[in-house]
Amino acid sequence: MIQTRNFVTILILNLVTCGIYGLYYMYTVTQDMNTMVGNDGHHIDPSIAVLLNVVTCGFYGWYWYYEQGNRMKALCDRNNIPCEENGTTYLIWMLIGGLVCGVASWIGMYLFIKNLNNLSAAYNRSMGAYQAPVEEGNVNL
């Protein structure tokens, strides 16, 4: 079962741990995307994604949002799941966030998590797992 994520919880944990939780988040989301999408030709090992993010001082993270966003959009479109944003949308928010002290990056991350949760819920339903509806105050990681 793919877990839903709560934006506020991720934001707080990322701030409290000075970004270390963000690496764990990247690892688990990459793992979950690989599980949901399957063999789409864009599979990446989660450990490699985290390592590339560290080695490039976070620049790979921007590409990662772009790549995972496009994978998410393609999967949503194939399965008639609502998702308006694609990888370019997330990349633009991340780039704008880099210019205004990270504030816009959180908007991109919120949109990414919202769409990931919609995709996760549909995936879990298709696999026969029950999942409670996602609420704003839900603290699932």
N, C-alpha and C positions, 0 to 999 in steps of 0.2 A: 504494500500500500504506500502510495506517495503522500507524504504529509503536506498539509497546507501550511503556509507561513504567514506570520503577522508582521506587517511593515513596522509598526511602532516597536515591537519587541526586537526586531532586527536592528533598527536604528539605535535603540538604547544600548543593546549589547555591543554593537559596533563602536559606539562612542566610549563606553565604559572600558572596553578592552583595547582601545587605541587602534582599532582596525584588525586585530587578530581574529575576532569573530567573523569579519568579512571574508577571511580566507577559508574558514570552515563553511560559511554560507556558499562561497563559490564552489567548493568541493562537492557539497551535497546537492546543489542545484545542477551541476554538471552531471553528476551521477544520475539524478532523477530524469534529466532531459535525455540522457543516453538510454535510459530504461523506457521512457515513453515513446521516443522517436524511433528507436531501433537502429537498423543499419541504413542510414540516409546518406552515407558518404562523408559526414561531418563529425563523426565520432571522435572524441578526444578523451584521453585518460584524465580523470579529475586531478590526480597528483601532478600531471604535467601542466594542467591549466593553472594550478596554484603556484607551481614553481616558476612558470613563465611570468605570472603576475608579480612575483617577488623580484625576479631577476630584472625585469623591465621597469621596476619602481612604479608599478600600477598602470603603465600604458597598455599592457596587454588586457587589462580589465575592460578598457573601452572597446577593444576588438571583441572581447569575450561577450559583452552585452550585445554587440552588433550581430555576432554569429549566432548566439543562443536565441536572440530575438527573431532572427529570420527562420531558425528551425522551429520556434514556437508558432510563428505566424503560419508557416507552411502546414504544420500539423493541425492547427486550429481550422484552417481553410479546408483541409481534406476531411475533417470530421464535423463541419458545420458548427463550430464553437465560436462564440463571439470574441473577436480580438481585432481591434482597430489598429493597434500599433505594430510596427515591424522593427527590424534591427536598426534601420536608419533613424527612426524616432528615438530609440534609446540612446544611440550614439550622439545625436544632436543634444539631447538633454545632458548627457555626460560631459560633452565638450563645453556647453554653456556653463555647467556647474564648475568646470575647471577655471572658468574666467570670473565667476562670482562667488568665490570661496565655498564651493560645494553645495550651495543651496539648491540649485536646479538639478543636481545629480540625484537628490533625494526624490524629486518628482519623477525622474526617469525610473528610479528603483521602485517607487510605489506602483507605477504603471506596469512594470515588469512583474512584480509580485502578484498584482491583481490578475493579470493574464495567466501567470503560472498557476495560481490557485484555481482558476476556471478550468484550465487544462488538466490539472491534477484531479479535480473532482470528477470530470468526465472520464478520465482514465480509470479511476477507482471504481466508478459505476460500471464501466465496461468489463472490469475484472471481477465484478460481483462483490466488492467491498462497500460496506455502508460508510458514509461519511456525513457528519452533521453539517448543515449549511454554514458557510463562512460568514462570520460577523466581524464588524470593525473592532470590537473589544476582545475577540478571541485571542488567546495567548499561545496557540500552537506554534511551534517553531518549524 
